């Protein structure tokens, strides 16, 4: 689970560990802006697994539509 520490009103994003480690996502920050995220590794839980799988499929669909690397 990855959570934005600066803007805690945003929902956390769920990744499979391997997917997060291989993540090649670029972010553009505003001038003098910063980004701080926390990574929490969660033990096996069916709810978390479902969230990870759903988010992973959504990211893959988005990348296929935009022509980015899958």
C-alpha positions in Angstrom: 0.0 0.0 0.0 1.4 3.4 -1.0 0.0 6.5 0.6 0.8 10.2 0.0 2.0 11.6 3.3 1.6 15.3 2.3 -1.9 15.0 1.0 -3.5 12.4 3.3 -7.0 13.0 1.8 -6.1 10.9 -1.2 -6.9 7.2 -1.1 -3.9 4.8 -0.9 -2.8 3.0 -4.0 -2.3 -0.7 -3.9 0.5 -2.5 -5.7 1.8 -6.0 -5.8 5.4 -5.8 -4.3 7.1 -6.9 -7.6 5.0 -4.4 -9.5 6.0 -1.6 -7.2 9.7 -2.5 -7.4 9.6 -2.5 -11.2 7.5 0.7 -11.3 8.8 3.2 -13.8 6.3 6.0 -13.2 7.5 9.6 -13.6 5.9 12.4 -11.6 6.1 16.1 -12.3 6.3 18.3 -9.3 5.4 22.0 -9.1 8.3 24.4 -8.6 9.5 24.1 -5.0 7.1 21.2 -4.5 7.8 17.9 -3.0 6.4 14.4 -2.8 6.6 12.1 0.2 5.0 8.6 0.1 4.9 5.8 2.6 5.1 2.2 1.6 3.5 -0.3 3.8 3.9 -4.0 3.1 0.8 -5.9 4.3 0.6 -9.7 4.9 -1.7 -11.9 3.0 -5.3 -10.6 3.1 -8.0 -11.4 0.6 -9.3 -7.8 0.6 -5.8 -6.3 0.0 -5.2 -8.9 -2.7 -8.4 -8.0 -4.5 -7.5 -4.2 -4.3 -4.0 -5.0 -5.7 -5.4 -7.0 -8.5 -8.1 -4.5 -9.4 -5.6 -1.6 -9.4 -3.1 -3.6 -11.4 -5.7 -4.4 -14.1 -6.8 -0.7 -14.2 -3.3 0.5 -14.6 -2.7 -2.0 -17.4 -5.9 -0.9 -19.2 -4.8 2.7 -18.9 -1.4 2.0 -20.3 -2.8 0.1 -23.2 -5.1 3.0 -24.0 -2.4 5.6 -23.8 0.2 3.4 -25.6 2.6 3.3 -22.6 4.6 0.2 -21.8 2.6 -2.5 -20.1 
